[in-house]
Amino acid sequence: MPRFALSVIGRDRPGIVAAVSSDLLNFGLNIEDSQMSILQGRFTTMLVVSAGAEVDVAALRGALQATAENLGLDALSLSELSEAESATLAEPSVIVTVYGADHPGIVQAVATMLAQHSINITDMQTRLLSEDGGEEIYAMMLELSLPDGLDQVHLEQLFRRVRSDQGVQVSVRELDRDVL
């Protein structure tokens, strides 16, 4: 069964999900996983979809491109996934929150430390928050998949340098498995 990664980016407005999902349904595709968000007025989504073996990929791609043009979207990408890519699922086990005065380098410092220790980021969200006094606070929330042999206590120790270098607060907690 062919599987695809579909990404869509464009100015936010009602109807984007309806139009794209209609194209997918018209070609018999099933949405297996999705994540959608609005970032400063820009809608972005990433979907993993599955299709029957008989799907006409060229016609599907054409229909999606026509929808993207009709909606004035910035970008649409459809990529076939290999069986190996489809079988690799990183299971998150911890949630990390990072807060501090906004400045360049926070994401890079956190991501670099995690990569150096083979820790996979399975989800990440950031927000710029304004305090009453006008100072902007950077908030980052991450779901992480820890490699074998690394536990939550060790992860907290790894964040010591990030805390010090970036002047941020970091909290680590176990992921609640009941959350979608």
Secondary structure, DSSP 8 states (H G I E B T S, - for coil): --EEEEEEEEE--TTHHHHHHHHHHHTT-EEEEEEEEEETTEEEEEEEEE--TT--HHHHHHHHHHHHHHHT-SEEEEEEE-HHHHH------EEEEEEEE--TTHHHHHHHHHHHTT-EEEEEEEEEEE-TTS-EEEEEEEEEE--TT--HHHHHHHTHHHHHHHTEEEEEEE--TT--
